[in-house]
Amino acid sequence: MQKLCPPSHFFAPFLLAAASVALLGASASAQSDFRSRLRPITSPLRHAGVYHVATGTWTRNGSLANLTGPDTIYNNTCTTGGYFALNVTGEKFQHRSRVPTTAANGAPTQPSVFYGPPRRDQSPGCTTSYLVNGFQIGYCSSRPSGQGPFDDLFEFANAYGSCGAADMTPTAGFNITGLPGGTVGGTQNCWIVDIDLGAASTSFVLAADQDGTWTGPSSAEQFGYSQGITTAAITSLDATGPIIAGNFTWTGGAVVGGLSPCTGTDGTIWDSPVNLAEQGTGMTSNDFFRVTGPTPSVPRGCYAFGGTTLHADFYLKLYCNAGCPSPGPGITFCEPGIAGVLPCPYVNPPAGPGRGCNNSNVTGGATLTDTGTASLAADTVVFTTTDERPNPISVVWGGTADIPSGLPFSAGIRCFGGAIRRLYTKVAVAGSITAPSGPDPSVSARSAALGSPIIAGQTRYYQVSYRERFILCPGCGTYGTSANTSAGRKIIWNP
């Protein structure tokens, strides 16, 4: 499993929210229909190996381990719709998405500008630019293997503004040679290919949010990428083209080929909660792309798969070695009003993702995070809260079960259940506690001492409650209350 980088699928209605249409302007309104070029994926995805750009050679059945990464800065690989788009010689498909800059350079933390919570498509990254040392592509082809492999040109740009206005101007480009096609008889093969850019001469710098600084909106601060077949005389009869991937509006349902349901921008650490086993959908991924090239088969311009449920985006993963911090062991859960959890009891919703219900001092609601290793043999898990009331008595709770919809808990929502234990009691300093701290036993040791020993492979559920004074309830004035709660963290414990 790769370490992921906090600083960088597809089955939803073909609709853009009115706000995003206004933001995207003419490029969105000028889309043409490209659905006649869709073809179903009928074969399993296979790994073709690693292509080394510096030498122009292949390692068949190879791995990018120790060659690129170890961080993933962009992940758009969810292919649950099961289609690819035909590409022909002389034609390029150009798309754009986002890799985020840091919060200090303006990156916002609110959910997606397009589709709303819980999509984390405006979360910050961990640096202002990334040295890309590899990428991964996915495509299908029915080109008979007897006709030999083919070549495909992949290009990238720090900034790409409007698919309807002009071609992308690349800042880096790589002609990938020797790509395998279909079977001997011309039936379909679908391939995943890793591209090694590890040499200093071939890696390239990709600026976050185009120039390292976010001014917004996220739909206007995006990098561009392009792909187009360069081998002569590949036509639609060869049925070759990129796999369609992405769409963070898809929240589950029937899948193709045993793939897991995928939602949000998982695969990059800025998506919260992070699910390392889940495919990604890109970040602020647009539902249209530009067709261009030396000799395109259709007029140059902006296209989408109108009248279908397919998101107009393509399979791509970008790797870097940014040295970004690793995620904590936990996953956020129990976010009031999100993913089926009850809304806050007194119309005091959290100010953003990862928070509990808003406080009487209007800090936006408390956040709970964790660091360390969730191992029973070497437990170093530490919990930290932020944005509580300034100095309340605070309790770290642990439970053996999740209450999916949650229960009202004074001014907050509680989602931990089963065997409940009061693990630590602290007094917050400037709205924050850390536990365990000082002489405190570890989380696993404390749980065992309280008669609830953790078993390897078990998931435990944690939240922090703290003293509250009153809540300003819209429409009902000031409502007295005694406590509030943070959002939660669930941790799977290893041996």
ZADOLO-376846 format. One record per residue (C-alpha): residue number from 1; x, y, z. Coordinates in steps of 0.2 Angstrom, whole numbers, padded with zeros to 4 digits. Layout:
# residues N
{r NUM,{X,Y,Z}}
...
***
This chain:
# residues 495
{r 1,{0000,0000,0000}}
{r 2,{0007,0017,-0005}}
{r 3,{0009,0031,0007}}
{r 4,{-0003,0044,0002}}
{r 5,{0001,0063,0000}}
{r 6,{-0010,0076,0007}}
{r 7,{-0004,0089,-0006}}
{r 8,{-0015,0072,-0023}}
{r 9,{-0084,0033,-0048}}
{r 10,{-0092,0037,-0061}}
{r 11,{-0110,0033,-0061}}
{r 12,{-0121,0048,-0059}}
{r 13,{-0133,0059,-0069}}
{r 14,{-0125,0070,-0082}}
{r 15,{-0130,0086,-0073}}
{r 16,{-0119,0101,-0068}}
{r 17,{-0126,0111,-0053}}
{r 18,{-0132,0129,-0058}}
{r 19,{-0117,0136,-0048}}
{r 20,{-0104,0126,-0057}}
{r 21,{-0112,0131,-0074}}
{r 22,{-0110,0149,-0069}}
{r 23,{-0092,0147,-0064}}
{r 24,{-0088,0137,-0080}}
{r 25,{-0096,0149,-0092}}
{r 26,{-0095,0146,-0111}}
{r 27,{-0085,0130,-0110}}
{r 28,{-0099,0121,-0101}}
{r 29,{-0113,0128,-0112}}
{r 30,{-0104,0124,-0128}}
{r 31,{-0103,0105,-0125}}
{r 32,{-0106,0093,-0139}}
{r 33,{-0112,0075,-0138}}
{r 34,{-0098,0062,-0139}}
{r 35,{-0108,0047,-0133}}
{r 36,{-0107,0038,-0151}}
{r 37,{-0089,0035,-0147}}
{r 38,{-0093,0025,-0131}}
{r 39,{-0088,0007,-0130}}
{r 40,{-0091,-0005,-0116}}
{r 41,{-0077,-0014,-0106}}
{r 42,{-0079,-0032,-0109}}
{r 43,{-0063,-0039,-0103}}
{r 44,{-0054,-0038,-0086}}
{r 45,{-0041,-0024,-0082}}
{r 46,{-0024,-0031,-0083}}
{r 47,{-0007,-0024,-0078}}
{r 48,{0004,-0022,-0093}}
{r 49,{0020,-0017,-0083}}
{r 50,{0031,-0002,-0081}}
{r 51,{0037,0010,-0095}}
{r 52,{0053,0019,-0091}}
{r 53,{0053,0035,-0100}}
{r 54,{0071,0039,-0098}}
{r 55,{0076,0023,-0107}}
{r 56,{0061,0020,-0118}}
{r 57,{0060,0002,-0111}}
{r 58,{0047,-0009,-0103}}
{r 59,{0047,-0020,-0087}}
{r 60,{0033,-0032,-0091}}
{r 61,{0023,-0037,-0075}}
{r 62,{0034,-0025,-0066}}
{r 63,{0030,-0013,-0052}}
{r 64,{0033,0005,-0048}}
{r 65,{0038,0001,-0030}}
{r 66,{0055,0010,-0026}}
{r 67,{0054,0019,-0043}}
{r 68,{0041,0033,-0040}}
{r 69,{0030,0040,-0027}}
{r 70,{0028,0036,-0013}}
{r 71,{0014,0049,-0012}}
{r 72,{-0001,0049,-0023}}
{r 73,{-0006,0067,-0027}}
{r 74,{-0020,0064,-0039}}
{r 75,{-0031,0048,-0041}}
{r 76,{-0045,0047,-0054}}
{r 77,{-0047,0028,-0056}}
{r 78,{-0065,0023,-0051}}
{r 79,{-0071,0014,-0067}}
{r 80,{-0088,0007,-0061}}
{r 81,{-0097,0012,-0077}}
{r 82,{-0088,0000,-0088}}
{r 83,{-0085,0011,-0103}}
{r 84,{-0070,0018,-0113}}
{r 85,{-0070,0031,-0127}}
{r 86,{-0063,0028,-0145}}
{r 87,{-0048,0038,-0149}}
{r 88,{-0040,0038,-0167}}
{r 89,{-0024,0043,-0174}}
{r 90,{-0021,0062,-0175}}
{r 91,{-0034,0066,-0161}}
{r 92,{-0031,0072,-0143}}
{r 93,{-0043,0071,-0128}}
{r 94,{-0039,0086,-0116}}
{r 95,{-0046,0086,-0098}}
{r 96,{-0043,0096,-0082}}
{r 97,{-0043,0093,-0064}}
{r 98,{-0035,0100,-0048}}
{r 99,{-0021,0097,-0036}}
{r 100,{-0022,0108,-0021}}
{r 101,{-0010,0120,-0013}}
{r 102,{-0009,0123,0006}}
{r 103,{-0021,0131,0018}}
{r 104,{-0008,0144,0021}}
{r 105,{-0008,0149,0003}}
{r 106,{-0027,0150,0002}}
{r 107,{-0034,0132,-0001}}
{r 108,{-0051,0132,0007}}
{r 109,{-0058,0118,0018}}
{r 110,{-0076,0118,0013}}
{r 111,{-0084,0103,0003}}
{r 112,{-0085,0103,-0016}}
{r 113,{-0090,0118,-0025}}
{r 114,{-0099,0107,-0037}}
{r 115,{-0110,0094,-0028}}
{r 116,{-0109,0098,-0010}}
{r 117,{-0105,0088,0006}}
{r 118,{-0098,0076,0009}}
{r 119,{-0086,0078,-0006}}
{r 120,{-0069,0085,-0001}}
{r 121,{-0065,0094,-0017}}
{r 122,{-0059,0110,-0010}}
{r 123,{-0048,0103,0004}}
{r 124,{-0030,0109,0006}}
{r 125,{-0014,0100,0001}}
{r 126,{0003,0100,0009}}
{r 127,{0014,0110,-0002}}
{r 128,{0013,0123,-0016}}
{r 129,{0021,0112,-0030}}
{r 130,{0024,0093,-0033}}
{r 131,{0038,0085,-0043}}
{r 132,{0029,0071,-0052}}
{r 133,{0039,0056,-0054}}
{r 134,{0027,0044,-0062}}
{r 135,{0009,0042,-0067}}
{r 136,{-0003,0028,-0071}}
{r 137,{-0015,0026,-0086}}
{r 138,{-0029,0014,-0091}}
{r 139,{-0036,0010,-0108}}
{r 140,{-0044,-0003,-0119}}
{r 141,{-0040,-0009,-0136}}
{r 142,{-0046,-0022,-0149}}
{r 143,{-0031,-0018,-0161}}
{r 144,{-0025,-0036,-0167}}
{r 145,{-0009,-0040,-0158}}
{r 146,{-0002,-0045,-0175}}
{r 147,{-0002,-0027,-0180}}
{r 148,{0010,-0023,-0166}}
{r 149,{0009,-0011,-0152}}
{r 150,{0005,0007,-0153}}
{r 151,{0011,0024,-0146}}
{r 152,{0002,0037,-0136}}
{r 153,{0007,0055,-0132}}
{r 154,{0003,0061,-0114}}
{r 155,{0005,0080,-0110}}
{r 156,{0003,0090,-0094}}
{r 157,{0001,0109,-0091}}
{r 158,{0001,0118,-0074}}
{r 159,{-0014,0128,-0080}}
{r 160,{-0029,0124,-0092}}
{r 161,{-0043,0136,-0091}}
{r 162,{-0057,0132,-0104}}
{r 163,{-0060,0117,-0114}}
{r 164,{-0071,0126,-0126}}
{r 165,{-0060,0141,-0129}}
{r 166,{-0043,0134,-0134}}
{r 167,{-0031,0120,-0134}}
{r 168,{-0021,0116,-0118}}
{r 169,{-0003,0122,-0119}}
{r 170,{0008,0108,-0112}}
{r 171,{0023,0111,-0101}}
{r 172,{0028,0092,-0101}}
{r 173,{0025,0078,-0113}}
{r 174,{0029,0060,-0115}}
{r 175,{0027,0048,-0130}}
{r 176,{0024,0031,-0122}}
{r 177,{0029,0018,-0135}}
{r 178,{0025,-0001,-0136}}
{r 179,{0008,0000,-0128}}
{r 180,{-0001,-0017,-0130}}
{r 181,{-0017,-0019,-0140}}
{r 182,{-0030,-0033,-0141}}
{r 183,{-0028,-0051,-0144}}
{r 184,{-0022,-0060,-0160}}
{r 185,{-0040,-0061,-0166}}
{r 186,{-0044,-0043,-0162}}
{r 187,{-0054,-0045,-0147}}
{r 188,{-0053,-0033,-0133}}
{r 189,{-0039,-0031,-0119}}
{r 190,{-0040,-0018,-0106}}
{r 191,{-0023,-0012,-0098}}
{r 192,{-0017,-0003,-0083}}
{r 193,{0001,0005,-0087}}
{r 194,{0013,0013,-0075}}
{r 195,{0024,0026,-0082}}
{r 196,{0041,0028,-0073}}
{r 197,{0047,0047,-0073}}
{r 198,{0059,0044,-0059}}
{r 199,{0075,0051,-0068}}
{r 200,{0078,0069,-0065}}
{r 201,{0078,0072,-0084}}
{r 202,{0060,0066,-0085}}
{r 203,{0051,0071,-0069}}
{r 204,{0041,0087,-0070}}
{r 205,{0035,0100,-0058}}
{r 206,{0016,0102,-0057}}
{r 207,{0011,0118,-0048}}
{r 208,{-0003,0116,-0035}}
{r 209,{-0019,0126,-0040}}
{r 210,{-0010,0132,-0056}}
{r 211,{0003,0144,-0047}}
{r 212,{0004,0138,-0029}}
{r 213,{-0009,0150,-0023}}
{r 214,{-0028,0148,-0022}}
{r 215,{-0039,0162,-0027}}
{r 216,{-0054,0152,-0032}}
{r 217,{-0065,0145,-0037}}
{r 218,{-0057,0127,-0038}}
{r 219,{-0065,0125,-0055}}
{r 220,{-0055,0139,-0062}}
{r 221,{-0038,0133,-0054}}
{r 222,{-0034,0117,-0063}}
{r 223,{-0020,0108,-0071}}
{r 224,{-0022,0100,-0088}}
{r 225,{-0018,0084,-0096}}
{r 226,{-0019,0077,-0114}}
{r 227,{-0018,0060,-0122}}
{r 228,{-0018,0056,-0141}}
{r 229,{-0013,0041,-0151}}
{r 230,{0002,0045,-0162}}
{r 231,{0004,0028,-0171}}
{r 232,{-0002,0030,-0189}}
{r 233,{-0018,0023,-0196}}
{r 234,{-0027,0018,-0180}}
{r 235,{-0045,0020,-0183}}
{r 236,{-0062,0017,-0174}}
{r 237,{-0061,-0001,-0180}}
{r 238,{-0047,-0004,-0169}}
{r 239,{-0058,0001,-0154}}
{r 240,{-0044,0009,-0144}}
{r 241,{-0046,0023,-0131}}
{r 242,{-0045,0029,-0113}}
{r 243,{-0055,0021,-0099}}
{r 244,{-0069,0033,-0093}}
{r 245,{-0067,0036,-0074}}
{r 246,{-0072,0047,-0060}}
{r 247,{-0087,0056,-0054}}
{r 248,{-0088,0060,-0035}}
{r 249,{-0107,0060,-0036}}
{r 250,{-0108,0041,-0037}}
{r 251,{-0112,0034,-0020}}
{r 252,{-0113,0015,-0023}}
{r 253,{-0124,0002,-0031}}
{r 254,{-0121,-0011,-0045}}
{r 255,{-0103,-0012,-0050}}
{r 256,{-0093,-0020,-0065}}
{r 257,{-0080,-0033,-0063}}
{r 258,{-0080,-0034,-0044}}
{r 259,{-0075,-0016,-0041}}
{r 260,{-0078,-0008,-0024}}
{r 261,{-0090,0007,-0023}}
{r 262,{-0081,0023,-0023}}
{r 263,{-0085,0041,-0019}}
{r 264,{-0076,0057,-0015}}
{r 265,{-0058,0059,-0019}}
{r 266,{-0051,0044,-0009}}
{r 267,{-0034,0039,-0013}}
{r 268,{-0027,0056,-0008}}
{r 269,{-0025,0060,0010}}
{r 270,{-0035,0076,0008}}
{r 271,{-0051,0066,0006}}
{r 272,{-0059,0064,0023}}
{r 273,{-0063,0050,0028}}
{r 274,{-0048,0042,0019}}
{r 275,{-0051,0025,0013}}
{r 276,{-0035,0018,0007}}
{r 277,{-0043,0003,-0002}}
{r 278,{-0055,0014,-0012}}
{r 279,{-0053,0020,-0029}}
{r 280,{-0052,0039,-0032}}
{r 281,{-0062,0051,-0042}}
{r 282,{-0051,0065,-0045}}
{r 283,{-0053,0082,-0037}}
{r 284,{-0065,0095,-0043}}
{r 285,{-0066,0084,-0059}}
{r 286,{-0076,0092,-0073}}
{r 287,{-0089,0084,-0083}}
{r 288,{-0083,0088,-0100}}
{r 289,{-0066,0088,-0110}}
{r 290,{-0059,0095,-0126}}
{r 291,{-0056,0086,-0143}}
{r 292,{-0042,0092,-0153}}
{r 293,{-0026,0087,-0162}}
{r 294,{-0018,0088,-0179}}
{r 295,{-0032,0079,-0188}}
{r 296,{-0047,0076,-0176}}
{r 297,{-0061,0066,-0182}}
{r 298,{-0074,0078,-0175}}
{r 299,{-0074,0097,-0174}}
{r 300,{-0062,0104,-0161}}
{r 301,{-0071,0109,-0145}}
{r 302,{-0079,0104,-0129}}
{r 303,{-0088,0087,-0127}}
{r 304,{-0097,0077,-0115}}
{r 305,{-0107,0060,-0115}}
{r 306,{-0124,0069,-0115}}
{r 307,{-0140,0059,-0112}}
{r 308,{-0130,0046,-0102}}
{r 309,{-0125,0043,-0084}}
{r 310,{-0106,0044,-0088}}
{r 311,{-0095,0057,-0081}}
{r 312,{-0084,0064,-0095}}
{r 313,{-0067,0061,-0087}}
{r 314,{-0053,0048,-0090}}
{r 315,{-0042,0036,-0079}}
{r 316,{-0026,0045,-0072}}
{r 317,{-0016,0043,-0056}}
{r 318,{-0001,0055,-0052}}
{r 319,{0014,0050,-0041}}
{r 320,{0026,0061,-0032}}
{r 321,{0039,0061,-0018}}
{r 322,{0033,0076,-0008}}
{r 323,{0037,0070,0009}}
{r 324,{0020,0074,0015}}
{r 325,{0015,0067,0032}}
{r 326,{0006,0050,0033}}
{r 327,{-0012,0050,0038}}
{r 328,{-0017,0045,0056}}
{r 329,{-0024,0027,0059}}
{r 330,{-0042,0033,0061}}
{r 331,{-0056,0037,0049}}
{r 332,{-0068,0051,0052}}
{r 333,{-0086,0046,0056}}
{r 334,{-0102,0054,0064}}
{r 335,{-0102,0070,0055}}
{r 336,{-0119,0078,0059}}
{r 337,{-0131,0080,0045}}
{r 338,{-0119,0070,0033}}
{r 339,{-0121,0052,0026}}
{r 340,{-0137,0048,0036}}
{r 341,{-0131,0055,0053}}
{r 342,{-0144,0065,0062}}
{r 343,{-0143,0084,0061}}
{r 344,{-0138,0094,0076}}
{r 345,{-0152,0095,0089}}
{r 346,{-0153,0114,0090}}
{r 347,{-0150,0120,0072}}
{r 348,{-0131,0122,0076}}
{r 349,{-0123,0113,0062}}
{r 350,{-0104,0111,0060}}
{r 351,{-0095,0124,0050}}
{r 352,{-0087,0111,0039}}
{r 353,{-0082,0093,0037}}
{r 354,{-0074,0084,0051}}
{r 355,{-0082,0094,0065}}
{r 356,{-0095,0091,0078}}
{r 357,{-0110,0103,0081}}
{r 358,{-0107,0121,0083}}
{r 359,{-0103,0128,0100}}
{r 360,{-0110,0142,0110}}
{r 361,{-0094,0152,0107}}
{r 362,{-0096,0149,0088}}
{r 363,{-0080,0140,0084}}
{r 364,{-0088,0130,0071}}
{r 365,{-0088,0113,0081}}
{r 366,{-0075,0102,0088}}
{r 367,{-0063,0092,0077}}
{r 368,{-0055,0075,0083}}
{r 369,{-0039,0069,0075}}
{r 370,{-0027,0055,0079}}
{r 371,{-0009,0051,0076}}
{r 372,{0002,0036,0079}}
{r 373,{0001,0017,0076}}
{r 374,{-0015,0007,0080}}
{r 375,{-0005,-0009,0085}}
{r 376,{-0009,-0019,0100}}
{r 377,{0009,-0024,0101}}
{r 378,{0015,-0006,0099}}
{r 379,{0001,0006,0103}}
{r 380,{0006,0024,0100}}
{r 381,{-0012,0031,0096}}
{r 382,{-0014,0049,0102}}
{r 383,{-0031,0059,0101}}
{r 384,{-0031,0078,0099}}
{r 385,{-0046,0090,0099}}
{r 386,{-0047,0107,0092}}
{r 387,{-0061,0121,0093}}
{r 388,{-0069,0115,0109}}
{r 389,{-0075,0129,0121}}
{r 390,{-0060,0137,0128}}
{r 391,{-0057,0127,0144}}
{r 392,{-0071,0114,0147}}
{r 393,{-0069,0097,0156}}
{r 394,{-0068,0085,0141}}
{r 395,{-0070,0066,0141}}
{r 396,{-0063,0054,0128}}
{r 397,{-0076,0040,0125}}
{r 398,{-0073,0023,0117}}
{r 399,{-0086,0011,0111}}
{r 400,{-0087,-0006,0102}}
{r 401,{-0101,-0002,0090}}
{r 402,{-0106,0012,0078}}
{r 403,{-0123,0020,0079}}
{r 404,{-0125,0024,0060}}
{r 405,{-0138,0038,0062}}
{r 406,{-0132,0044,0079}}
{r 407,{-0141,0049,0094}}
{r 408,{-0144,0067,0101}}
{r 409,{-0132,0070,0115}}
{r 410,{-0136,0087,0123}}
{r 411,{-0131,0099,0109}}
{r 412,{-0121,0086,0099}}
{r 413,{-0123,0069,0091}}
{r 414,{-0116,0053,0098}}
{r 415,{-0112,0038,0087}}
{r 416,{-0102,0027,0098}}
{r 417,{-0111,0012,0106}}
{r 418,{-0110,-0006,0112}}
{r 419,{-0098,-0008,0127}}
{r 420,{-0094,0011,0131}}
{r 421,{-0079,0016,0141}}
{r 422,{-0074,0033,0148}}
{r 423,{-0055,0032,0143}}
{r 424,{-0048,0049,0148}}
{r 425,{-0054,0065,0157}}
{r 426,{-0045,0081,0153}}
{r 427,{-0047,0100,0154}}
{r 428,{-0045,0109,0138}}
{r 429,{-0032,0123,0135}}
{r 430,{-0037,0135,0122}}
{r 431,{-0051,0123,0116}}
{r 432,{-0039,0108,0114}}
{r 433,{-0035,0092,0123}}
{r 434,{-0022,0078,0119}}
{r 435,{-0025,0061,0126}}
{r 436,{-0016,0050,0131}}
{r 437,{-0003,0062,0138}}
{r 438,{0010,0062,0152}}
{r 439,{0008,0046,0163}}
{r 440,{-0008,0040,0154}}
{r 441,{-0009,0022,0149}}
{r 442,{-0010,0019,0130}}
{r 443,{-0028,0018,0122}}
{r 444,{-0027,-0001,0121}}
{r 445,{-0020,-0003,0139}}
{r 446,{-0033,0009,0146}}
{r 447,{-0047,-0001,0137}}
{r 448,{-0041,-0017,0144}}
{r 449,{-0040,-0010,0162}}
{r 450,{-0058,-0004,0160}}
{r 451,{-0064,-0022,0156}}
{r 452,{-0065,-0020,0137}}
{r 453,{-0049,-0027,0129}}
{r 454,{-0047,-0024,0111}}
{r 455,{-0045,-0039,0099}}
{r 456,{-0034,-0038,0084}}
{r 457,{-0044,-0034,0068}}
{r 458,{-0058,-0025,0079}}
{r 459,{-0065,-0008,0075}}
{r 460,{-0067,0004,0089}}
{r 461,{-0076,0021,0089}}
{r 462,{-0071,0036,0098}}
{r 463,{-0078,0054,0102}}
{r 464,{-0075,0068,0114}}
{r 465,{-0088,0076,0124}}
{r 466,{-0086,0092,0133}}
{r 467,{-0095,0105,0145}}
{r 468,{-0106,0117,0136}}
{r 469,{-0115,0132,0142}}
{r 470,{-0129,0137,0130}}
{r 471,{-0133,0136,0111}}
{r 472,{-0140,0150,0101}}
{r 473,{-0154,0141,0092}}
{r 474,{-0161,0150,0077}}
{r 475,{-0180,0153,0079}}
{r 476,{-0180,0148,0097}}
{r 477,{-0167,0160,0105}}
{r 478,{-0155,0154,0118}}
{r 479,{-0156,0136,0123}}
{r 480,{-0148,0130,0139}}
{r 481,{-0137,0114,0137}}
{r 482,{-0124,0105,0147}}
{r 483,{-0113,0096,0134}}
{r 484,{-0107,0095,0116}}
{r 485,{-0097,0082,0106}}
{r 486,{-0084,0082,0093}}
{r 487,{-0085,0072,0077}}
{r 488,{-0079,0054,0079}}
{r 489,{-0064,0043,0073}}
{r 490,{-0065,0025,0070}}
{r 491,{-0049,0014,0071}}
{r 492,{-0046,-0004,0065}}
{r 493,{-0033,-0011,0077}}
{r 494,{-0019,-0022,0071}}
{r 495,{-0010,-0036,0081}}
***
